[in-house]
Amino acid sequence: MQQNIRPETAMNYAKNDLTGTIAALATPPGTGAIGIIRLSGDDALLIVQQVFGGKNLMQQASHTVHFGTIIGDDGQIVDEVLVAVFKAPRSYTGENVAEVSCHGSPYILRQVLELFIKKGARLAQPGEFTLRAFLHGKMDLSQAEAVADLIAATTKSSHDVALRQMRGGFSHEIKKLREELIHFASLIELELDFAEEDVEFADRSELKKLVTNIQSLIHGLIRSFRLGNVIKNGVPTVIAGRPNAGKSTLLNALLNEERAIVSEIAGTTRDTIEEVLNINGVEFRLIDTAGIREAQDQIEVIGVEKTMEKVRQAALLVYVFDVVETKIDEVLADVESLQKEGTHLIVACNKMDNLPSYKPEWLLNPNDPGIPDFFFANERPPHPSPLTPHPSSLSHPYLITLSAKNGMNIPYLKEKLYSAVISEQVNLESPIVTNVRHLEALQKAAESLDDVLRGLDEGVTSDFVAMDIRRALAFLGEILGEVSTEDLLGNIFGKFCIGK
Ligand code: GDP
């Protein structure tokens, strides 16, 4: 549905004449049972009336629906329609709105839309309905952005989060705290007018309390982004391992479908394959990669480079190895080369059906003299295993046993994938930030508020404190759209579809 918008269109947003009446197809293009054309603006009802055979729409109450015909310039009926009437300000955009439900034929919809344009409407820009809703105070900017997210949501959790944000989400809280902060900013600025008299209108300890409160809210929101991002965009998950380790088999087992080509010949998964696995409403974007191994030919060189690139981007990495073929020292060397900060690593000991006596714990203590030499290709690793959890770190790689071919432990692996990204304490009811723009504004607001606190502690003059508060206010205002620029609006609404 997303349409490619030329950059100059996006830039032109705020320069648009927002007083005109706009029209656009509000349903997906193509054939359907019905197709809806939406109009918004002062003349929305008047324009429809000019081609409408039926009641006088202007005289109808808001939020009512009327049957009639659309009549072409030649006097012929184009379609039988239902017109929903919404009168300003009680509409999505805050303006007069008409929604004309036609039969869903692309021919009819084009004809009807052309008639409206002839009668004085102009074609809406992408996102212009929602932009108008924002400009008329029907929603703040973060709510408007949530409309796009809501439409794009493909899972229950991403839908829930977008819906909550559209209905106000954390903007209420930010708005309230921002207003309290504005109150303090004005008191401090008032002090500046009385500089010679050395008075203090703004109670410094109250201000400090408020700023600390706002900080803790902001930090909570910043922390929620990791989860928000997971919910909205899914988790890039890479399955990596040596050729023939069972990566494709594992991918198929997870997806329960024969998607990737499974083959006995080493190195056959030449390119990367991406599939989506939904676990409890979270989308894992599974990437099966060409094997990690010295590439034998040119095509494989590309495959292996791609593997490393995918590994770098992954939030979750499942390293698979064949318990018979790949020896402990080789596994540990692979793990060392793959481990990366910020990536959760799951080590899957595969083909356990071929060697049920294999002990995954050996990977943690490779120097244990009890491990038979057979399990080492060369020598026992001289240093501690990279899989041993570091005393200072809480997270350590998950170690699990599998038989990808028989489906053994696949449900358990799914549980591990889920718990690697969603920790127990996460509450999906609490406000969650899903938008990078909000995250950046929150981070900058937090920095400015740090400056305010530092200033108060060091007893700097009021004008500096006032300046830092103003800066924090501006960043918080950016989230709500109380401080917005043409570029920002163009950027946000330009990503919408036409008709939204
Ligand atoms: P890839 O190169 O890592 O993608 O490996 P494949 O998934 O193509 O698997 C290579 C071979 O190992 C195939 O013949 C699979 O049937 C076999 N294989 C994969 N998983 C298992 C397993 O758990 N047990 C056994 N016995 N064979 C497996």
Residues whose N, C-alpha, C, O or C-beta is under 5 A from the ligand:
A	BS01	GDP	R242 P243 N244 A245 G246 K247 S248 T249 L250 I261 V262 S263 E264 T269 N350 K351 M352 D353 N354 L402 S403 A404 K405 N406
